[in-house]
Amino acid sequence: MSNWYEGQVWRNSPRHIVSAAVVATDEMGRILLVRSPLRGWEMPGGQVELGESLEEAAIREAKEESGVEVTDLVFCGIFQSTDRSIVNALFFGRCCGGSPQTSEESIDVGFFAPDAALQLVAYANFKQRIEYCLDPARRPFFVSW
């Protein structure tokens, strides 16, 4: 056995999905959204890889899903689905480079004024996640359902 996660204790431990997402704005205050073929418009984000920090995952996922680089991340809070064992760390950030492009995980990418962005996001509680990240008075937050 060469890796700690190959041991018996690890194999019998509960499994959780840890993900990170970023609500990122451009210089005009527009919000970066990606359109998932499964969930529609959403903020970029995804699962944290082994050896990766939450912040690194949010930055990587934004670049992978949208082609846009993000920086100056500020931790906003956590949304946790206890039924599905998913923990999602949310950040607010600034777009700093790259150019919008689709990927295997996104069928469209765009920048939208905050009100327009919130109208586009319809999946589960993703709209609430964006609203909470946009409101510094709510930070840090913890939402569990």
C-alpha positions in Angstrom: 0.0 0.0 0.0 1.6 3.2 -1.1 -1.1 5.8 -0.6 -2.9 6.7 2.7 -6.3 6.5 0.9 -5.8 2.9 -0.1 -5.9 1.7 3.6 -8.8 -0.2 5.2 -9.8 2.7 7.4 -10.1 5.0 4.4 -12.0 2.5 2.3 -14.6 2.1 5.1 -15.0 5.8 5.8 -18.0 7.9 4.7 -17.6 9.6 1.4 -18.5 13.2 0.7 -18.2 15.3 -2.4 -16.3 18.5 -1.8 -16.8 21.2 -4.5 -15.9 24.8 -5.0 -17.5 27.5 -7.1 -16.8 31.2 -7.8 -19.1 34.1 -8.5 -16.8 36.2 -10.6 -17.3 39.7 -12.0 -15.6 41.5 -14.9 -14.5 45.2 -14.8 -18.1 46.3 -15.6 -19.6 44.3 -12.7 -21.1 41.7 -14.9 -21.3 38.1 -13.5 -19.6 35.2 -15.3 -22.0 32.3 -16.0 -21.6 29.0 -17.8 -24.5 27.0 -19.2 -24.4 23.4 -18.2 -26.2 20.9 -20.5 -27.6 19.4 -17.3 -28.5 22.4 -15.1 -28.6 25.4 -17.3 -26.9 28.7 -16.4 -24.8 28.6 -13.2 -21.6 29.9 -11.7 -18.5 27.9 -12.7 -17.4 25.3 -10.2 -16.8 21.6 -9.5 -15.2 19.0 -7.4 -12.0 19.6 -5.5 -9.2 17.2 -6.7 -6.8 15.4 -4.3 -4.1 17.7 -3.1 -6.0 20.8 -4.2 -7.2 23.7 -2.0 -10.8 24.9 -2.2 -9.5 28.2 -3.7 -7.3 26.4 -6.3 -10.3 24.3 -7.3 -12.5 27.3 -7.8 -9.9 29.0 -10.0 -9.2 25.8 -12.0 -12.9 25.1 -12.5 -13.6 28.7 -13.8 -10.8 28.4 -16.3 -11.8 24.9 -17.4 -15.5 25.6 -17.8 -15.4 29.1 -19.1 -11.9 29.9 -20.5 -11.8 32.9 -18.1 -9.2 33.3 -15.4 -10.2 34.6 -12.0 -8.3 36.1 -9.1 -8.6 37.9 -5.8 -10.9 35.2 -4.4 -12.7 36.0 -1.2 -14.3 33.1 0.8 -18.1 33.7 1.1 -19.5 30.6 2.7 -20.7 27.0 2.5 -23.8 25.3 1.1 -24.2 21.7 2.3 -26.6 19.0 1.0 -26.8 16.5 3.8 -29.0 14.1 1.7 -26.4 14.0 -1.1 -23.3 14.4 1.1 -22.1 17.4 -0.9 -20.3 20.4 0.5 -19.9 23.4 -1.8 -17.4 26.2 -0.8 -18.3 29.5 -2.5 -16.0 32.4 -3.4 -16.4 35.8 -4.9 -13.7 36.8 -7.4 -12.6 39.1 -10.2 -12.1 38.0 -13.8 -8.6 38.9 -14.9 -7.8 37.2 -18.2 -8.6 34.6 -20.7 -11.5 34.7 -23.1 -15.0 33.1 -22.8 -15.1 29.7 -24.5 -17.2 26.6 -24.1 -15.9 23.3 -22.9 -17.0 19.7 -22.4 -18.9 20.9 -19.3 -20.4 24.1 -20.8 -22.5 24.8 -23.9 -22.4 28.5 -23.5 -20.4 31.2 -21.5 -21.3 34.8 -20.9 -21.2 37.9 -18.8 -24.5 39.2 -17.5 -25.6 42.2 -15.4 -26.4 40.9 -11.9 -30.2 41.2 -12.3 -30.1 39.4 -15.7 -27.8 36.7 -14.3 -30.1 36.0 -11.4 -33.0 35.6 -13.9 -31.1 33.1 -15.9 -30.1 30.8 -13.0 -32.9 28.4 -12.3 -31.4 25.1 -11.0 -32.0 24.2 -7.4 -30.7 26.9 -5.0 -27.9 28.2 -7.3 -29.6 31.6 -7.5 -29.6 31.8 -3.7 -25.9 30.9 -3.7 -25.1 33.8 -6.1 -27.3 36.2 -4.1 -25.5 35.3 -0.9 -22.0 35.8 -2.5 -23.0 39.2 -3.9 -24.0 40.4 -0.5 -20.9 41.1 1.8 -23.2 41.5 4.8 -24.2 37.8 4.6 -20.5 36.6 4.6 -19.6 34.1 6.0 -22.7 32.0 5.6 -23.5 28.3 6.1 -26.6 26.9 4.5 -27.6 23.2 5.1 -30.6 21.4 3.7 
